[in-house]
Amino acid sequence: MSDAPRYLRANAVARPLLNHWILWDMLIPPVQSALVVAKQQLPILESYLRAPAQHAQAARDPVLMGGPWINYPTDKSTEIAQLLERTRAMQGDTLALAAALQALDDLLRRQATGQSLESLYAQIPAELAGLVELVYDLNDHPGLRLLEGLLYRSRFYRRDLQQFAFGLVERDWLPYERSTPVLESAETPVLNLPWDDTRLDALFCAERTPVVVDELAELIGITAAQRPGFASVFDLAPPAQRHRPPVAGVRIRYLGHACLLIESDQVSILIDPFVAYEYPTDLPRYTLADLPERIDYVLITHGHSDHIRPEILLRLRNRIGSVVVPHSAGRRLQDPSLKLMLQALGFERVIELHEFERIALPDGAITALPFLGEHSDLDIQGKAGYHVRIKGCSAACLADSCNLDPTLYRHIVAELGDIDALFLGMECEGSPLSWGYGHLLTRRIDPKLDRSRRDRGSHSDEAIALIEAWPARSAYVYAMGQEPWLNHVLAINQSGEHLGLREADRFLAYCRARGIDGERLFAMKELTLSAG
């Protein structure tokens, strides 16, 4: 390759990995990560080695999308066996931590019946000693408090297994990613590099400032054998940079799913970033090329994979001023600290908001809002909607909030007043408890109970009750998982009828009949709000 400086391609991707598995939120905190390895990844690897052809067939079946199937069209038994051996050898401590958690849960279930817990500390498994506190709730139900900040500093937080896989994204409808490890190839070099390493920013700055590829490769540790694959993500031509700041009022751009870009001439706010890469397509969309060079605030509504996307966050890290997250309990398995996760990804300025706490903006404010439901009735605090007010205009971005109690929104309107734009997710069927949280369960859940506890948003009656309680000039249904560039994360079967779409259309018909502008958002949309 010549020494001519080159730009990072608009469809170049650097996927963060942990021991060859795509990084998602529950792979970051040490205890939750250990449970994913023990209860999901190892069984998938072992299952594949028993029946690789069955995995290949099942992974192609739309009905089975999102299941525990390794998706490679050709037999990868040799490579998968090597990864299984590597996992057992290098993550022995991780597997022991998962076993220790199960043992401690069994101990509490047997012996913690309301009496003092002090005598049980001597029986805490060695892996968890000094990393947990044993507690009761007010009804004498035993549990444990994870000392999460300390766990990130323990041997169980594996910076040595953190990696990046480089390549190009060239189409929509990518295969479901969470069940398939990334195997290194000539086209997909895998680099051992911690997620928080600042050298990564030099790579992503090459979107705007060209680099000498060999010099960058040397800087971040790309080997000679990996150079051709790494070089393929660069080009002599600069990628498009289409962003132009708004000239008046407040501009809101919908970038797909739950991702919104709210801008004035003084501030830029990106919510739940899941932005498309740029490649040839017949479906128009905003891409990374449409983002501003500086993003003042990124707001994360909650810790589901379609709302907190490490791959995109790391891509934008060098542009982001502050990341705003809801306050998490941080001590419960199901509610790890989002702040600590973002810090593990190298973000230095992470702001944690409790409900109704505010961040002052030029001529406005960001306010964190209560977020009910959508988490299978689990006690999870790390979720929030956001009320954004700029220049006298206001928008409520509620993500997948389920309106379980309309009285809540009467309290909110008394505090914040009517709004110009409501953004509400209405994926109202949702997945059962075991799909999103099965790896955290320490005992088997009754299938009937499992099916009844859904990760769902509001249905039409709940959405109608919400807008009756909190009046809005316009209403937009979003976060429906319909865009083809994110199906590898959500694994939604697009072939059948979609209850959420029917419910959304019913809600929007109600709005339009009452003079409220409404639309179900898809792919891209630009709105302009003005005061008065």
FIMARLUM-285423 format. One line per field, with one value per residue (C-alpha): residue in three letters; chain; x, y, z. Coordinates in nm, 4 decimals, decimal comma. Example, Ala and Ser with C-alpha at 12.3 -4.5 7.8 and 13.67 -1.06 7.14 Angstrom:
<rs>
res	ala:ser
chain	A:A
xx	1,2300:1,3670
yy	-0,4500:-0,1060
zz	0,7800:0,7140
</rs>
This chain:
<rs>
res	met:ser:asp:ala:pro:arg:tyr:leu:arg:ala:asn:ala:val:ala:arg:pro:leu:leu:asn:his:trp:ile:leu:trp:asp:met:leu:ile:pro:pro:val:gln:ser:ala:leu:val:val:ala:lys:gln:gln:leu:pro:ile:leu:glu:ser:tyr:leu:arg:ala:pro:ala:gln:his:ala:gln:ala:ala:arg:asp:pro:val:leu:met:gly:gly:pro:trp:ile:asn:tyr:pro:thr:asp:lys:ser:thr:glu:ile:ala:gln:leu:leu:glu:arg:thr:arg:ala:met:gln:gly:asp:thr:leu:ala:leu:ala:ala:ala:leu:gln:ala:leu:asp:asp:leu:leu:arg:arg:gln:ala:thr:gly:gln:ser:leu:glu:ser:leu:tyr:ala:gln:ile:pro:ala:glu:leu:ala:gly:leu:val:glu:leu:val:tyr:asp:leu:asn:asp:his:pro:gly:leu:arg:leu:leu:glu:gly:leu:leu:tyr:arg:ser:arg:phe:tyr:arg:arg:asp:leu:gln:gln:phe:ala:phe:gly:leu:val:glu:arg:asp:trp:leu:pro:tyr:glu:arg:ser:thr:pro:val:leu:glu:ser:ala:glu:thr:pro:val:leu:asn:leu:pro:trp:asp:asp:thr:arg:leu:asp:ala:leu:phe:cys:ala:glu:arg:thr:pro:val:val:val:asp:glu:leu:ala:glu:leu:ile:gly:ile:thr:ala:ala:gln:arg:pro:gly:phe:ala:ser:val:phe:asp:leu:ala:pro:pro:ala:gln:arg:his:arg:pro:pro:val:ala:gly:val:arg:ile:arg:tyr:leu:gly:his:ala:cys:leu:leu:ile:glu:ser:asp:gln:val:ser:ile:leu:ile:asp:pro:phe:val:ala:tyr:glu:tyr:pro:thr:asp:leu:pro:arg:tyr:thr:leu:ala:asp:leu:pro:glu:arg:ile:asp:tyr:val:leu:ile:thr:his:gly:his:ser:asp:his:ile:arg:pro:glu:ile:leu:leu:arg:leu:arg:asn:arg:ile:gly:ser:val:val:val:pro:his:ser:ala:gly:arg:arg:leu:gln:asp:pro:ser:leu:lys:leu:met:leu:gln:ala:leu:gly:phe:glu:arg:val:ile:glu:leu:his:glu:phe:glu:arg:ile:ala:leu:pro:asp:gly:ala:ile:thr:ala:leu:pro:phe:leu:gly:glu:his:ser:asp:leu:asp:ile:gln:gly:lys:ala:gly:tyr:his:val:arg:ile:lys:gly:cys:ser:ala:ala:cys:leu:ala:asp:ser:cys:asn:leu:asp:pro:thr:leu:tyr:arg:his:ile:val:ala:glu:leu:gly:asp:ile:asp:ala:leu:phe:leu:gly:met:glu:cys:glu:gly:ser:pro:leu:ser:trp:gly:tyr:gly:his:leu:leu:thr:arg:arg:ile:asp:pro:lys:leu:asp:arg:ser:arg:arg:asp:arg:gly:ser:his:ser:asp:glu:ala:ile:ala:leu:ile:glu:ala:trp:pro:ala:arg:ser:ala:tyr:val:tyr:ala:met:gly:gln:glu:pro:trp:leu:asn:his:val:leu:ala:ile:asn:gln:ser:gly:glu:his:leu:gly:leu:arg:glu:ala:asp:arg:phe:leu:ala:tyr:cys:arg:ala:arg:gly:ile:asp:gly:glu:arg:leu:phe:ala:met:lys:glu:leu:thr:leu:ser:ala:gly
chain	A:A:A:A:A:A:A:A:A:A:A:A:A:A:A:A:A:A:A:A:A:A:A:A:A:A:A:A:A:A:A:A:A:A:A:A:A:A:A:A:A:A:A:A:A:A:A:A:A:A:A:A:A:A:A:A:A:A:A:A:A:A:A:A:A:A:A:A:A:A:A:A:A:A:A:A:A:A:A:A:A:A:A:A:A:A:A:A:A:A:A:A:A:A:A:A:A:A:A:A:A:A:A:A:A:A:A:A:A:A:A:A:A:A:A:A:A:A:A:A:A:A:A:A:A:A:A:A:A:A:A:A:A:A:A:A:A:A:A:A:A:A:A:A:A:A:A:A:A:A:A:A:A:A:A:A:A:A:A:A:A:A:A:A:A:A:A:A:A:A:A:A:A:A:A:A:A:A:A:A:A:A:A:A:A:A:A:A:A:A:A:A:A:A:A:A:A:A:A:A:A:A:A:A:A:A:A:A:A:A:A:A:A:A:A:A:A:A:A:A:A:A:A:A:A:A:A:A:A:A:A:A:A:A:A:A:A:A:A:A:A:A:A:A:A:A:A:A:A:A:A:A:A:A:A:A:A:A:A:A:A:A:A:A:A:A:A:A:A:A:A:A:A:A:A:A:A:A:A:A:A:A:A:A:A:A:A:A:A:A:A:A:A:A:A:A:A:A:A:A:A:A:A:A:A:A:A:A:A:A:A:A:A:A:A:A:A:A:A:A:A:A:A:A:A:A:A:A:A:A:A:A:A:A:A:A:A:A:A:A:A:A:A:A:A:A:A:A:A:A:A:A:A:A:A:A:A:A:A:A:A:A:A:A:A:A:A:A:A:A:A:A:A:A:A:A:A:A:A:A:A:A:A:A:A:A:A:A:A:A:A:A:A:A:A:A:A:A:A:A:A:A:A:A:A:A:A:A:A:A:A:A:A:A:A:A:A:A:A:A:A:A:A:A:A:A:A:A:A:A:A:A:A:A:A:A:A:A:A:A:A:A:A:A:A:A:A:A:A:A:A:A:A:A:A:A:A:A:A:A:A:A:A:A:A:A:A:A:A:A:A:A:A:A:A:A:A:A:A:A:A:A:A:A:A:A:A:A:A:A:A:A:A:A:A:A:A:A:A:A:A:A:A:A:A:A:A:A:A:A:A:A:A:A:A:A:A:A:A:A:A:A:A:A:A:A:A:A:A:A:A:A
xx	0,0000:0,1204:0,1837:-0,0991:-0,3311:-0,6659:-1,0067:-1,2108:-1,4886:-1,8475:-1,9391:-1,6330:-1,7131:-1,5069:-1,7179:-1,6231:-1,5920:-1,5323:-1,3433:-1,4825:-1,8458:-2,0204:-2,0321:-2,3726:-2,4656:-2,4753:-2,1266:-1,9680:-2,0284:-1,8231:-2,0882:-2,3517:-2,0870:-1,9875:-2,3471:-2,3752:-2,0596:-2,1698:-2,5386:-2,5461:-2,2127:-2,0737:-2,3981:-2,4196:-2,0631:-2,1196:-2,4493:-2,2891:-2,0190:-2,2883:-2,4895:-2,3314:-2,5656:-2,8699:-2,7384:-2,6857:-3,0388:-3,2063:-3,0224:-3,1776:-3,5339:-3,7151:-3,9359:-3,6283:-3,4500:-3,2983:-3,2498:-2,9244:-2,7905:-2,4406:-2,4844:-2,2099:-2,3029:-2,0045:-1,8883:-1,6783:-1,6407:-1,2618:-1,2735:-1,5622:-1,3833:-1,0769:-1,2893:-1,4532:-1,1114:-0,9878:-1,2932:-1,2505:-0,8784:-0,8835:-1,2164:-1,1922:-1,2226:-1,5269:-1,6990:-1,6090:-1,7673:-2,0916:-2,0932:-2,0211:-2,3190:-2,5465:-2,4032:-2,4546:-2,8122:-2,8764:-2,7228:-2,9459:-3,2536:-3,1830:-3,0554:-3,1650:-3,5106:-3,5262:-3,2577:-2,9333:-2,7191:-2,3885:-2,3028:-2,3377:-2,0459:-1,8029:-1,9832:-1,9674:-1,7761:-1,4190:-1,4834:-1,7422:-1,5802:-1,5401:-1,7415:-2,0974:-2,3100:-2,5847:-2,9140:-3,2854:-3,5646:-3,8275:-4,0245:-3,7322:-3,6585:-3,2819:-3,0577:-2,7155:-2,5719:-2,2977:-2,0088:-2,0044:-1,7366:-1,4993:-1,5926:-1,4722:-1,1354:-1,1189:-0,9659:-1,3109:-1,3098:-1,1129:-0,9485:-0,7191:-1,0153:-1,1454:-1,1174:-1,2313:-1,3242:-1,2780:-1,4742:-1,7308:-2,1104:-2,2496:-2,6172:-2,9256:-3,0736:-2,7579:-2,7860:-2,8695:-2,5447:-2,5662:-2,5569:-2,2636:-1,8992:-1,6829:-1,4112:-1,1051:-1,0427:-0,8428:-1,1450:-1,2216:-0,9067:-0,9570:-0,7429:-0,6803:-0,7445:-0,9300:-1,2565:-1,1471:-0,8155:-0,7831:-0,5871:-0,9211:-1,0231:-0,7424:-0,9143:-1,2555:-1,1181:-1,0052:-1,3640:-1,2737:-0,8931:-0,7037:-0,4303:-0,1417:-0,2862:0,0426:0,1218:-0,2213:-0,1895:0,1435:-0,0077:-0,2948:-0,1108:-0,2328:-0,0007:0,1507:-0,0879:-0,3844:-0,2775:-0,4600:-0,7938:-0,7442:-0,6489:-0,9763:-1,1738:-0,9924:-1,0236:-0,8536:-1,1875:-1,3349:-1,6736:-1,9726:-2,0320:-2,3854:-2,4727:-2,5814:-2,6968:-3,0583:-3,1125:-3,4106:-3,6215:-3,5633:-3,4995:-3,5699:-3,4446:-3,5553:-3,2636:-3,4429:-3,5839:-3,5447:-3,2686:-3,3496:-3,1226:-3,2552:-3,0730:-3,0848:-2,8225:-2,6677:-2,6970:-2,7120:-2,8655:-2,8572:-3,0907:-3,0354:-2,7790:-2,8298:-2,7278:-2,7048:-2,3817:-2,3683:-2,3863:-2,5971:-2,9655:-3,3091:-3,4368:-3,3412:-3,2118:-2,9890:-2,6476:-2,3348:-2,2660:-2,5669:-2,4461:-2,2879:-1,9160:-1,9874:-2,2640:-2,3149:-2,5234:-2,6055:-2,9090:-2,9568:-3,3093:-3,2355:-3,0010:-3,1547:-2,9382:-3,1457:-3,1015:-2,7421:-2,5182:-2,1479:-2,0427:-2,2015:-2,1134:-1,7460:-1,7609:-1,8841:-1,6793:-1,4444:-1,7439:-1,9486:-1,9390:-2,1405:-2,3403:-2,6536:-2,7899:-3,0649:-2,9569:-2,9281:-2,9431:-2,6082:-2,6259:-2,8784:-2,8032:-3,0825:-2,9937:-2,6207:-2,4884:-2,5117:-2,2650:-1,9996:-2,0655:-2,0062:-1,6933:-1,5675:-1,6144:-1,3855:-1,6365:-1,4986:-1,8059:-2,1084:-2,3982:-2,6384:-2,9866:-3,2549:-3,6180:-3,6946:-3,3328:-3,2401:-2,9496:-2,9579:-2,9229:-2,8831:-3,2446:-3,3802:-3,3297:-3,3186:-3,5365:-3,5307:-3,8784:-4,0160:-4,0264:-4,2727:-4,2833:-4,1093:-3,8724:-4,0802:-4,1827:-3,8239:-3,7025:-3,4932:-3,4223:-3,1906:-3,4551:-3,5834:-3,7725:-3,6506:-3,8276:-3,6232:-3,7103:-3,5242:-3,6272:-3,9774:-4,0309:-4,0672:-4,0484:-4,1039:-3,8990:-4,0445:-3,8839:-4,0619:-4,2405:-4,5583:-4,8417:-4,9402:-5,0789:-5,2070:-5,2046:-4,8268:-4,8613:-5,1024:-4,8279:-4,5797:-4,7990:-4,8447:-4,4666:-4,3751:-4,6904:-4,8162:-4,5676:-4,5165:-4,4111:-4,4571:-4,2378:-4,3646:-4,2684:-4,5584:-4,3954:-4,6703:-4,6239:-4,2642:-4,0438:-4,0897:-3,8794:-3,6489:-3,5428:-3,3978:-3,3049:-3,2860:-2,9086:-2,9569:-3,2124:-3,0792:-3,3847:-3,6186:-3,9227:-4,2653:-4,3336:-4,6784:-4,5330:-4,2541:-4,4988:-4,7057:-4,4119:-4,3189:-4,0712:-4,3495:-4,4406:-4,7815:-5,0765:-5,3283:-5,5551:-5,2537:-5,1152:-5,4531:-5,4750:-5,1240:-5,1965:-5,5235:-5,3316:-5,0377:-5,1625:-4,9357:-4,9623:-4,8189:-4,7582:-4,5076:-4,4810:-4,1214:-3,8895:-4,0846:-3,7827:-3,8868:-3,5740:-3,3733:-3,0366:-3,1035:-3,2683:-2,9421:-2,9970:-3,3743:-3,4388:-3,7976:-3,9719:-4,1022:-4,3007:-4,6221:-4,8737:-4,7361:-4,9609:-4,7670:-4,8189:-5,1945:-5,2090:-4,9968:-5,2257:-5,5288:-5,3649:-5,2688:-5,6210:-5,7469:-5,4979:-5,5830:-5,9554:-5,8870:-5,6671:-5,3361:-5,0739:-4,9514:-4,7314:-4,5658:-4,2023:-3,9930:-3,6393:-3,6109:-3,8072:-3,7313:-3,9498:-3,9201:-4,0636:-4,1212:-4,2502:-4,6049
yy	0,0000:0,3532:0,6115:0,8305:0,9243:0,7486:0,7926:0,5443:0,4199:0,5175:0,1492:0,0467:-0,1243:-0,2001:-0,4397:-0,4644:-0,8232:-1,0150:-1,3342:-1,3363:-1,2676:-0,9464:-0,7060:-0,6193:-0,4548:-0,7683:-0,8741:-0,5662:-0,5996:-0,8907:-1,0982:-1,0684:-1,1436:-1,4596:-1,5802:-1,5132:-1,7163:-2,0061:-2,0210:-1,9052:-1,9112:-2,2428:-2,4354:-2,2860:-2,3920:-2,7422:-2,7753:-2,6709:-2,9343:-3,1992:-3,0882:-2,8202:-2,8896:-2,8451:-2,5069:-2,3912:-2,4969:-2,3468:-2,0155:-1,9720:-2,0316:-1,6978:-1,8630:-1,9649:-1,6303:-1,5190:-1,8743:-2,0380:-2,1159:-2,0502:-1,9031:-2,0066:-2,1533:-2,3906:-2,6277:-2,4476:-2,7363:-2,7048:-2,3324:-2,3686:-2,6514:-2,4279:-2,1443:-2,3804:-2,5003:-2,1400:-2,0385:-2,3172:-2,2467:-1,8669:-1,8075:-2,0645:-1,7885:-1,6535:-1,9910:-2,0344:-1,6953:-1,8021:-2,1257:-1,9327:-1,7068:-2,0065:-2,1654:-1,8476:-1,8162:-2,1776:-2,1059:-1,8038:-1,9919:-2,2737:-2,0883:-1,7231:-1,7480:-1,4160:-1,4573:-1,2575:-1,3156:-1,2533:-1,6209:-1,6843:-1,4623:-1,7419:-1,9614:-1,7185:-1,8887:-1,7665:-1,6079:-1,3717:-1,3088:-0,9360:-0,8552:-0,8853:-0,7887:-1,0217:-0,8417:-0,8814:-0,6660:-0,5426:-0,8648:-1,0902:-1,2000:-1,2637:-1,1329:-0,9945:-0,6565:-0,6664:-0,4302:-0,3452:-0,0776:-0,3223:-0,6031:-0,3901:-0,3741:-0,7462:-1,0290:-1,1033:-0,7930:-0,9218:-0,6416:-0,9036:-1,0627:-0,7362:-0,7168:-0,5475:-0,7121:-0,4985:-0,5226:-0,3617:-0,3531:-0,3875:-0,4763:-0,4795:-0,7875:-0,9107:-1,2436:-1,2423:-1,1684:-1,2648:-1,6419:-1,6509:-1,5897:-1,3857:-1,6070:-1,4306:-1,4493:-1,2609:-1,0359:-0,9955:-0,9279:-0,9439:-0,7148:-0,7552:-0,4037:-0,2846:-0,1070:0,2073:0,2381:0,5951:0,4758:0,3658:0,7307:0,7806:0,5218:0,6856:1,0370:0,9115:0,9625:1,3319:1,3439:1,1000:0,8787:0,6744:0,3262:0,1509:0,4081:0,3638:-0,0151:0,0064:0,2349:0,0031:-0,3278:-0,4734:-0,7583:-0,7967:-1,0830:-0,8661:-0,5609:-0,6432:-0,6968:-0,3865:-0,1781:-0,2703:-0,0439:0,2660:0,4577:0,7509:0,9282:1,1006:0,9736:1,2022:1,4548:1,5827:1,7387:2,1015:2,2734:2,3915:2,7525:2,8199:2,6617:2,3081:2,0279:1,6645:1,3931:1,0335:0,8056:0,4732:0,2672:0,4751:0,7038:1,0758:1,3732:1,6926:2,0125:2,3863:2,6353:2,5966:2,2313:1,8791:1,5798:1,2210:0,9706:0,5918:0,5938:0,3094:0,4732:0,3073:0,2737:0,4038:0,1558:0,1216:0,0723:0,1485:0,2584:0,6210:0,6801:0,8992:0,7485:0,8326:1,0924:1,2944:1,3380:1,6602:1,6773:1,7532:1,5827:1,7656:1,4981:1,1348:1,0177:0,6465:0,5455:0,1929:-0,1007:-0,3099:-0,3888:-0,1858:0,1251:0,0992:-0,0115:-0,0276:-0,0505:0,2847:0,4531:0,3699:0,4902:0,8288:0,8521:1,1175:1,3405:1,3089:1,5619:1,3809:1,0605:1,0791:0,7598:0,6800:0,6011:0,2240:0,0329:-0,1143:-0,3864:-0,6194:-0,8724:-0,7413:-0,3738:-0,3183:0,0357:0,1950:0,4586:0,1968:0,0304:0,3564:0,4256:0,0789:0,1864:0,4832:0,7630:1,0071:1,2269:1,0153:1,1892:0,9751:1,1209:1,0267:1,0818:1,4535:1,5577:1,8079:1,9231:2,2892:2,3663:2,6949:2,8152:2,4848:2,1652:1,7857:1,6198:1,2477:1,0956:0,7842:0,4787:0,2064:-0,1511:-0,3145:-0,5128:-0,8213:-0,6771:-0,6936:-0,4352:-0,2284:0,1382:0,1965:0,3224:0,6703:0,8700:1,2198:1,5538:1,7906:2,1605:2,3999:2,7510:2,7090:2,3796:2,0471:1,6787:1,3712:1,0688:0,7758:0,4798:0,1576:0,2986:0,1059:0,3229:0,0965:0,3886:0,7006:0,8927:0,9101:1,1329:1,3640:1,4219:1,4799:1,7314:1,9240:1,9549:2,0055:2,1179:2,0119:1,9035:1,9681:1,6158:1,2756:0,9834:0,6480:0,2876:0,0461:-0,2957:-0,4296:-0,8046:-0,8257:-1,1178:-1,3356:-1,2895:-1,5797:-1,4369:-1,1175:-1,2277:-1,6073:-1,6028:-1,4207:-1,6592:-1,8883:-2,1107:-2,2426:-2,0267:-2,1760:-2,1489:-2,0030:-1,7293:-1,6736:-1,6141:-1,3741:-1,1457:-0,9601:-0,6941:-0,4910:-0,1307:0,0346:-0,1037:0,1318:0,1771:0,2573:0,5000:0,6726:0,7050:0,8519:1,1264:1,2059:1,2553:1,4389:1,6478:1,6734:1,8663:1,5707:1,2018:0,9691:0,5946:0,4778:0,2029:-0,0662:-0,2590:-0,2409:-0,0940:-0,3581:-0,2406:-0,3519:-0,6910:-0,8640:-0,7282:-0,7535:-1,0737:-0,9752:-1,2124:-0,9762:-1,2423:-1,2442:-0,9964:-0,7583:-0,6837:-0,3702:-0,2183:-0,2730:-0,1195:0,1755:0,2431:0,2373:0,4885:0,7179:0,7042:0,8182:1,1073:1,2221:1,2137:1,4675:1,6991:1,5665:1,5155:1,1576:0,9163:0,5779:0,6533:0,4379:0,4765:0,8583:1,1717:1,5393:1,7569:2,1231:2,2595:2,6266:2,8023:2,9371
zz	0,0000:-0,0803:0,1884:0,0563:0,3439:0,3357:0,4933:0,6911:0,4641:0,5427:0,5744:0,7761:1,1031:1,4118:1,6145:1,9822:2,1031:2,4230:2,3435:1,9865:2,0825:1,9786:2,2706:2,4143:2,7405:2,9579:2,8426:3,0006:3,3800:3,5202:3,7014:3,4302:3,1688:3,3555:3,3492:2,9749:2,9106:3,1317:3,0409:2,6799:2,5021:2,6239:2,5605:2,2094:2,1272:2,2642:2,0778:1,7498:1,7773:1,8214:1,5161:1,2939:1,0022:1,2254:1,3383:0,9804:0,8865:1,1938:1,1567:0,8117:0,9355:0,9986:1,2605:1,4628:1,4299:1,7584:1,8809:1,9987:1,6513:1,5205:1,1750:0,9350:0,5942:0,5952:0,8663:1,1257:1,3692:1,3896:1,4671:1,7131:1,8949:1,9262:2,0655:2,3132:2,4320:2,4528:2,6557:2,9076:2,9378:2,9507:3,1237:3,3998:3,6606:3,4768:3,4834:3,8499:3,9241:3,7574:3,9583:4,2782:4,2201:4,1792:4,4936:4,6945:4,5731:4,6773:5,0180:5,0767:4,9664:5,2124:5,5167:5,5030:5,6568:5,8392:6,1031:6,0987:5,7910:5,9668:6,0118:5,6362:5,5365:5,6188:5,3647:5,0723:4,7873:4,7537:4,4133:4,5643:4,9026:4,9590:4,6468:4,7815:5,0794:5,2015:5,2574:5,3188:5,1830:5,4293:5,3860:5,4816:5,1237:5,1044:4,8319:4,7675:4,6821:4,4215:4,4914:4,1253:4,1248:4,2932:4,0545:3,7621:3,9408:4,0131:3,8126:3,6725:3,4517:3,1536:2,9589:2,8054:2,6237:2,4774:2,0988:1,7793:1,4500:1,1388:0,8176:0,5889:0,6129:0,2609:0,3001:0,5171:0,6854:0,8516:1,0376:1,4075:1,5874:1,9537:1,9026:1,6597:1,7565:1,5212:1,3745:1,2395:0,8655:0,6053:0,5466:0,9184:1,1200:1,4976:1,7101:2,0823:2,2117:2,5238:2,4517:2,6361:2,4519:2,3236:2,0189:1,8776:1,8453:1,5928:1,3728:1,3871:1,3412:0,9997:0,8831:0,8574:0,8763:0,6513:0,7942:0,6633:0,7079:0,7872:1,0552:1,2134:1,1910:1,3723:1,6363:1,7283:1,6877:1,3584:1,2540:0,9087:0,8304:0,9253:0,7223:0,3943:0,5698:0,7824:0,4783:0,3068:0,5427:0,4084:0,0824:-0,0884:-0,1346:0,1711:0,2903:0,2549:0,5342:0,4805:0,8146:0,8142:1,1346:1,1540:1,0536:1,2801:1,5504:1,6735:1,4259:1,5105:1,2809:1,3126:1,2240:1,2675:1,5540:1,8752:1,7497:1,7404:1,6736:1,8325:1,7333:1,7606:1,6544:2,0015:2,1056:1,9603:2,1393:2,0106:2,1762:2,1784:1,8951:1,6502:1,3247:0,9840:0,7915:0,4350:0,1468:-0,1700:-0,0885:-0,2304:0,1119:0,1905:0,5412:0,7505:0,8181:1,0146:0,7446:0,8652:1,2222:1,3465:1,4053:1,7714:1,9705:2,2972:2,4692:2,4043:2,6013:2,6774:2,7791:2,9046:2,8811:2,6041:2,3026:2,0575:2,2748:2,3980:2,1124:2,2069:1,8421:1,7552:2,0834:2,0365:1,6760:1,7999:2,1203:1,9822:1,8944:2,2142:2,4948:2,7641:2,7865:3,0006:3,1556:3,4057:3,7585:3,8078:4,1327:4,0309:4,2928:4,1323:3,8626:3,6419:3,6903:3,6384:3,6400:3,2966:3,4130:3,4897:3,1538:2,9675:3,1679:3,0726:2,7100:2,7666:2,8196:3,0731:3,1183:3,2083:3,3814:3,5835:3,6319:3,8805:3,7829:3,7374:3,7663:3,4983:3,2865:3,1908:2,8198:2,6363:2,6479:2,7761:2,9762:2,9629:3,2287:3,3118:3,3318:3,5037:3,2761:3,3761:3,2519:2,9519:3,1739:3,2597:3,5999:3,7249:3,9735:3,7347:3,7980:3,5029:3,2618:3,1824:2,9269:2,8498:2,8208:2,6057:2,6021:2,3727:2,2673:2,4030:2,2141:2,3911:2,3036:2,5195:2,4131:2,6053:2,4256:2,5288:2,8341:2,9090:3,0396:3,3257:3,5267:3,3440:3,6716:3,6375:3,3326:3,5099:3,7647:3,4816:3,2977:3,6214:3,6396:3,2737:3,0925:2,7495:2,4828:2,1144:2,0184:2,1799:2,0745:2,2011:2,1298:2,0845:2,0502:2,2740:2,2367:2,3508:2,4404:2,7501:3,0611:2,9745:2,6356:2,7766:3,1283:3,1240:3,1706:3,5026:3,6503:3,9214:3,9240:3,6592:3,5925:3,5289:3,1503:3,2128:3,4314:3,1809:2,8963:3,1062:3,1883:2,8726:2,7675:2,6102:2,5424:2,5374:2,3407:2,1820:2,4842:2,7012:2,4426:2,4140:2,7916:2,7923:2,5405:2,7133:3,0371:2,8763:2,5815:2,2775:1,9507:1,7600:1,8298:1,6683:1,7124:1,6889:1,8189:1,6335:1,5049:1,1397:0,9842:0,7948:0,9262:1,2843:1,2480:1,3438:1,6951:1,7414:1,5459:1,4657:1,2260:0,9563:0,7696:0,9747:1,1122:1,3692:1,6658:1,7534:1,4077:1,4267:1,7736:1,6608:1,3664:1,5962:1,8298:1,5419:1,3995:1,7397:1,7351:1,3843:1,4604:1,7349:1,5315:1,6642:1,3947:1,4049:1,2157:1,2516:1,1806:0,9516:0,8160:0,8221:0,9035:0,9649:1,1872:1,2766:1,5995:1,6629:1,9717:1,9801
</rs>
